[in-house]
Amino acid sequence: MLSFGLVGCGRIAKRHSELLGAGQIAGARLGAVCDVVPERAQIVAQKFGVPWFTDLHAMMKAVSLDAVSVLTPSGAHAQNVIELAPYRKHIVVEKPMALRLEDADAMTAVCARYGVKLFVVKQNRFNVPVVKLREALDAGRFTKLILGTVRVRWCRTQAYYDQDAWRGTWEHDGGVLANQASHHVDLLEWMMGDVESVSARAITALAKIETEDTAIATLKFTSGALGLVEATTAARPKDLEGSISVLGETGTVEIGGFAVNELKVWNFADKQPEDDVMLTKYSVNPPNVYGFGHQSYYNHVVDCIKTNVKQLVDGVEGRRSLELITAIYESIESGQEVRLPVVPRLSKLGKGKDTPASPAATGIIGKR
């Protein structure tokens, strides 16, 4: 039985703690929780009967753990992972893995140094319709890819952003692209392949925040296919969809719902027996935008730790979508098409007036 610690007990910790603390993951349990806000840590700890801490080092020294899930604000992920790696416990980090590319590189480097597996949470890759789409791609059923589109039309009112001071800031969060749409950008790149260039625009339509709440981007893939990203938290009065569409020379698939979990279109020229039942079998919408993928994701993490199989999204793979998001922000600020790989110059993501240099530059990697 693998014991997991949680660092960060905010909004997303509810999902992680329920899975680990309520015995929903075979071979894993909740061992301890930590948050700098004592009340938050206490609430989770009391619910599942585990010890709580306000300092991650105190937790790591006091409790025997096999892995730690980092669920803090995005801007803190890199520092948290770098501080945890020397304890030689495997690390799960929520999306996005970091806000700056140099921080993502530092995280991957320090985990490799200490022999730690780094898992980046991309739970939508485990949604059954998404798995089926990927299988169809791998089987060549689309032949030539033409167009890939993702749409995130969610509702985040001002009350959401006012819950915590870090929300909607460049230094600690990013906007809809870096936060809510990061899963969908990852799926688009995973399905369509490497991106050659991007062109994007963004506005802050309704929320009183530093970052964007609405953005669009056009992508050109190295294959020659095109892509579209549409993302907003300004849908009102409630969440509308989180979806992906893939169009190819010999097939079309659309997955919608709130959390890329509801199969809506499954059409292929080379009709196969399973095609007739795909829509009825996989058109299930989850109760909220988190979907069902976290459970499958944790099962995957446990399997990787116990059997040493390769994880689906490690630090290198997690960096790919971060670089694409960074390029989109670079295009927004420059007003120009941006080619990948990108060296960000104008992107504000991960930057603030008091932002320190990257952990790699300051030489604190691996120090406690």
Buried (B, 14 or more C-beta within 10 A) or exposed (E): EBBBBBBBBBEBBBBBBBBBBEEEBEEBBBBBBBBBEEEBBBBBBEBBEBBBBBEBEEBBEEBEBBBBBBBBBBBBBBBBBBBBBBBEBBBBBBBBBBBBBBBBBBBBBBBBEBEBBBBBBBBBBBBBBBBBBBEBBEEEBBEEBBBBBBBBBBBBEEEBBEEBEBBBBBBBBBBBBBBBBBBBBBBBBBBBBEBBBBBBBBEBEBBEBBBBBBBBBBBBBEBEBBBBBBBBBBBEEEBBBBBBBBBBEEBBBBBBBBBBBBBBBBEBEEEEEEBEEBBEBBBBEBEEBBBBBBBBBBBBBBBBBEEEEEBBBBBEBBBBBBBBBBBBBBBBBBEEBBBBEBEBEEBBBBBEEEBEEBBBEEEBBBEE
